[in-house]
């Protein structure tokens, strides 16, 4: 276990002791479903049906939101917290089961050892902050503030510690989280941060990864992102196959939404009501792109984990996992893949041999140090269950990003999304 991981584990134990007087007993009830969303509205796009069905069945649920959706003062984070609470109430999720972490929107992938300054709105004014904040959800504060009486700083270890604490308390059986190949950096980073937090808890849930951003206008079509066509109600149609760069990468799990989410009546459909509650994002437009996520099912890329030493290792039917470590500035290549790191731009670029375009660009921590002081690792893992190769980048021994190479192993039928 790394020094950083050891310090986080100590903070996790301290958190549990200070909040409850003693660590939570292993026999405490588990939460059936926990949804981890990068921004306020992602929880409704990827898992409204899952949440509504679980609530109808009397199962326990919780929602964790990483940021307040306040990037560069474009939106007021506290207003967006209120929208999320209203939207989740439409699905039957009470405010006390919503946890706002309050970390920087647009900055999750850049978090490092030093606090990351981020613009947000406070008291109606645009300002720069380096600590978490919140006024709604469980405890009517951000998660760290509710537990310690003070806010956490915007660092990688702080967000992982807060997330690990919550996961340790909630003990989820299932976690829905955004996919690491989602093209929004915050979405990809949320998965990476979740994986770091996962290593700090005793029980690994079954994980259901979901894509929101595909680099184009999916699920309304493969058009370029701006502007995307207006959504038509497709509540009785399945979620369409992915397009563009992930063509042929088909979800192995499709969970039907409950009957209540398949009606065209906007006032009666809880998923439509939940999406509509995010007025700052839909702009009250009934054809907003967000409504295109209201479908007859919700598609996921599931994975399970088994303990291997101090970490949870993903269980796959593939083989031939290989990796290589180097310091930044050294050439790093594994099989058909090579990594180029630009310290000045705090960016890593993954390329495949003979490919004209990069397979993935990963933002790096904002405080990435001098080349000879930073260690990176590239892990290449074929996945026979998905017919793809996943390439994982680790920086400072923590997951920084995961790329999916659909073309590597996919059969012709898989490439067609069948």
N, C-alpha and C positions, 0 to 999 in steps of 0.2 A: 504494500500500500504506500502511496506517495505521501510526502510530508503534508501537502495540501489536503489530501484525502483524510489523513489522520486528524488534522486540525478541524476539518468539517465534521468528522464523526464525533469528536469531543464536543463541538458546539451543539450537535444534534442531541447528544445525551443530556447536556446541560439544559437545553430547551425543554426536553420532555420532563426533566426533574423539576424545573422552575415552574412549569405550567400545571403540573399535576401532583407535585409532591413526591412522585415516584414514577418510574418508567411505566408506560402502558403495558398491561399484562398481555402476553401472547394470545390469550383466549378472548380478547376483546373482539366484538363483532367486526367483520370485514365489510367494506363498502362494495356493493355489487358493481357499480360503474363510476369511474372518475374520468371526466373529460378535461384535458389540459389544452387551453387555447392560447395562442400568442396574443391575440387582440380581442376586444369586446365586439363580437358578432361571429367570430370563427366557430365558437361553440354551437351556435344555432345552425350554421351552414353545414357542418360535418356530422352533427350528432343529435339534432332535434328529435329525430325519430327514435333513436336509441334511448334518449332520456325520457321521452313521452311514454314509450312502451314500458320502460322499467318502472316509472311512477305508477302507471296503470296497474302493473302487476304487484305493486306494493314493495318493490325492491329499493334499496338505499342507493342514492346517487349523490354526487358532488361535482362541482365545476371549479377549476382553478384557472385563473386568467393571469398571464404573465405580465402584461403591460396595460396601461390605461389608454392606449390608442391615441396618444397626444403628440404624435410626431411633429416636431418643428412648430408647435403652437397652431397647427391647422385646425385641431379640434380640442375642446376642453375635456380633459380626462375625467373629471368628476361628473360632467354631464353624461359622458359615455358609460360610466359605471352605472348611473341610474337607468340608462337605456337597457343595459345588460340585465339588471335586476328585473325590470318589467318584462323583458323578453323571456327570461327563464321562468318567471312566474306563470306565463302562458303555457309552459310545458309542465307545470306542476312542481318546479324546483323552488323551494323557499329561499329567501335571502340568506338565511343562516347557513345554507349549504353552498354558498358562493364565496370563493376565496380570491381576493384581489392581491396579487403580489406587488404591483406598482413599480416594476422595473421599466427601463427606458424603451419606448416605442422607437423602432428603427435602430436600436443599439444592442440588441441581445447578442448578435454575432460578434460585436466589438468589445464585449466586456472582458476585462483583464484583471491584473492584480491591483492596479491603481483605479480610483473612482473615475467613471466616465461622465463628463459634463453633458447634460442633455436639456434642450429647450422644452418648456411646457408652460401651460397657463396656470397662474396662481392668482386668485382674487381678481380675475378678469384681465390680468396683465401677462404678457409673454416674458418669461424669466428663464434663467438657467439654474438647474438643480443637479445634485449628485446623490440624492437619497430617495428612497421609496416614499410613496404617499397614497392615501386613499380615504374615502369617507363612507363607503357602502360595503355591503357584503357582511361576512362573518366578523363580528366584533366592531363593525362600522369603522374600520380602519384597515390600512394595509396589513398583511399577515404579520410581518415582522414587528410593526408598531403595536399591534394588538397583543403580542406576546411579551415584548420587552419594554414597552412604554417609550420606545424611541425607534426611529426609522433605520433601515439598513442602507449601507452605501451601495452605489452602483458598481459592484465588482462581480466577477465570475463566481468566486467562492461563496459570496453572500447569497446569490440567487440559488445556487445548488444546495446550500444549507437549508434555506427556507423551503425549497421544493422537497428535499429529502425529509424534513421535519413533517410536512403535511402528509407525504406518502406513508411515513411511518405511523402517523396517527390514523389516517383513513384506511390503511391496509386494503387497497383496492384489489378486487378479483380481476377486474378488467380496466384497462386504461385506453382511452381514445386520445390520440395525439397527432399533430400534423406530421406529414411525411418528411424525411430529411432531403428528398429530392424536390420538394415544393420550391418554386423559384423565388418566393419571397424570403429574404435572408432571415427575418424573424421566425418564420415558420420552420425553416431548416434548423435554426439554432435552438428552437424549443425542443425538438427531438433530441439534439445533442446534449442539451442541459438535462433533459429527463434521463438520458442514459447515464450521465454522471451521477445524478441523484439516486438512480436505481441501485448502484453499487453500494450505497450507504444503508440500505434497508434489508431486512431479514427475509422478506417474501417477495418474489417477483410475480407481478400480474401477467395475464395474457394481454398483449399489446396489439392494438388495432390502429394502424397508421392510415391517415386520410390526406388526400391532396385537395388543396383549394386553388392554388396558382400553378398553372402549367406552362406559363410563358406565352400563352395566347388567350383567346376568349373562351376556352373550354370552361363550363359545359355547354355554352350556347353555340359553339362551333370553333373551327381552327383558324379564325381570322386573327390578324394582329391585335394586340391589346387595346390600342386607342384609335377610335372609340369602339367598344364592344357593342354588338347589336342588343336591343332591348329584349328582356326576357318575356317569353310567353309562358303561361301557366302549363306546366308539364307534370302535374302531381300524379298522374296515372301512368307515367312512362318511367322506365328504369334510368338510372344515371348512365349517360352515354360513355362509350369507350374513350380513353385518353387519346389525344391527338398529338401531332408535332413530334417533339423529341422523345416522348414516351409512348409513341404509337406501338401497340402490341403488349404493353405492360398492363395486364389485366388484373383487377382485384380478385383475389381468391375467396373473398368473403363479401357477400351482399346481404345486408340485413334489411328485410322489408320494414317500412314504416308502419305504424298502426293505422287502422282504417280512418281514424280522425284526421290524419295528416294527408289523406288522399282526396279530400273533398275540394272542389273549386271555390267553395264559399269562403272568402277571406276571413270573415268574422268567426267562422266555426273551425277553421283549420289552425291548430296550434302552431305548426311550423311556420305558416305564413304570418301569423300574428307575432311570433317570436322574431322573425326577420324584420317585419314592419316596425317593431319597437325601436329599431336602430335608425331613427329618423335622420340623424346626422349623416348616415351613410347612404340610405336610400333616397334622401331628399324628398321623401313623401311621394316618390314616383312609383306608380303601380307596375311599371315596366323596368324597374331597376334590375341591373344585372344580378344582384344578390338573390332575387326570387328564382333564378334559374337553378338554384340548388334544392328547391322544393321538388322532390321526385318521389317515385314509388318505393325506392330503396336507397340505402346509403352504402357505398362501396369502401372496403378497407383492405389493407395489405397486412394480414396478421403475422405475429411472430411470438414465439415462446422462448424462455430462457432457462438455463441450468447453471448452477453455481460452479465456478471454476476458480478455486483459490479465493482471492478477495474481490472478484468481479463476477457479474452475471454475464455469461456468454450466450449469444443467440444460438438456438437449436435449429439447424437446417439439415436438409437431406443432401447437401452438396459436400464437396471435399476439396482438398488442395489449397487450403488457406495458407497464404504466404504473406510475409511482411518484411519491411526494411526500415531501419532507423538511420537518421543522419542529422547533423546540425544544419541550420539554415545557411544556405550558400553552397552547400555541397550538392552534387548531382544525386537525385533520388529517383530511382526507376525500379519498378517491380513488374516483370513480365512485359506486357504491351503498354504499360502505363508509366508516365513520368510526371514528376511534380516540379514546378518552377515557383519559387517564393520570391516575392518582391517586398522587401522589408520596408522600403520607403513608402509604398502604397498600402502596406499592411494587407496584402492579398496573396493567396496561393492559387495557382492555375493548374488544373489537372488536364493532361493531354493524352490522347491515345495515338499509338504509332500509326502513321499514314493518314490521320484525320486532319482536315483543314481547320476545323473549328474546335475550340476547347470543349472537353466533356463537361467540365464544371469549374466555376470560379468560387472560391471561398474567401469571405472576409476573415481577417485574422484579428486577434486582440489589438486594441488601439495602442497598447503599450508594448508591442512586440519589441524585444531588445536587439542588441547587436547580434549579427549572424552567428558568431562562434559561441554565444551563450544560450541559444534557443535550440531545442531538440524537437524534431518532428518525426512522425512515423506514418508510413503508408501501408495499409492492409488491404490485400486483394482477396476477395472471398466469393467463389462461384456459388450460386444458389440454384440447385436443381429444382427446388420446389417452385421457384418463380421463373426459372429459365433465364436468369440474368446474372451478372456479376456486380457485386457491390464493392465499392472502393471507399475505404474509410481513412480519413486524415485525423491523426492525433497530434495535438500541440500541447507541450507541457504535460504530456501523458494523459490528456483529457481529449475526448472526442470533439473535434472541431467541425466536421462535416462528413456526410456520406453521399456518394454519387452512385447512381444506378446506370449501368451500361446495358441497355436493352438488346443491343445488337450482338453482344458477346456470345451468348449461348442460345438465344431464342430460336425455336423451331419455326417453320413457315406458318403453322397454325397459331402459334403464340403471337407471332408478329401481326397477325390479323385480329388479335384480341379475342380469340375464341376460347 
